[in-house]
């Protein structure tokens, strides 16, 4: 009889574990298969050098959009 009472009184002390499942989007890096354009060479004319760099940056931006958007 005593062991039966001990079994019932001890069962209320056991902590209950709550399990919560949470789903999240996980970003996975993917290798992009585009070829980097060659960097512009040094141009002693400052105006032409800036134009070359801007064109290079624009090409890189287009390639980045291809990688990100997959178009």
C-alpha positions in Angstrom: 0.0 0.0 0.0 2.8 2.4 0.8 4.6 1.8 -2.5 1.4 2.4 -4.3 1.0 5.8 -2.6 4.6 6.7 -3.3 4.1 5.9 -6.9 1.1 8.2 -7.2 2.6 11.1 -5.2 5.9 11.0 -7.2 4.2 11.1 -10.6 3.1 14.7 -10.1 6.6 15.9 -9.6 7.9 14.9 -13.1 8.3 17.9 -15.3 6.5 17.8 -18.6 8.5 18.7 -21.7 6.7 20.9 -24.3 7.9 20.4 -27.8 7.4 23.2 -30.3 8.3 22.8 -33.9 9.3 26.0 -35.7 9.9 26.2 -39.5 12.2 28.9 -40.9 13.6 29.6 -44.3 17.3 28.9 -44.5 19.5 30.6 -47.1 21.9 28.2 -48.7 24.8 29.7 -50.8 24.8 28.5 -54.4 27.7 28.9 -56.8 26.8 31.2 -59.7 28.1 30.1 -63.1 28.8 33.5 -64.6 32.3 34.7 -65.8 33.7 37.8 -64.3 34.5 40.5 -66.8 38.1 41.7 -66.9 38.9 44.8 -64.8 39.6 47.9 -66.8 43.3 48.8 -67.1 44.7 52.0 -65.8 43.8 55.0 -67.8 45.9 58.2 -67.2 42.9 60.4 -68.3 40.8 60.8 -65.1 37.5 61.2 -67.0 38.0 58.2 -69.2 39.1 56.1 -66.2 35.9 57.0 -64.3 33.8 56.0 -67.3 35.6 52.7 -67.6 35.1 52.0 -63.9 31.4 52.9 -64.1 30.9 50.5 -67.1 32.7 47.8 -65.2 30.5 48.3 -62.2 27.4 48.2 -64.3 28.4 44.9 -65.9 29.1 43.5 -62.4 25.7 44.6 -61.2 24.0 42.9 -64.2 25.9 39.7 -63.5 24.9 39.9 -59.8 21.3 40.3 -60.7 21.6 37.2 -62.9 22.9 35.2 -60.0 20.4 36.5 -57.5 17.3 36.4 -59.6 18.3 33.5 -61.8 17.4 35.2 -65.1 
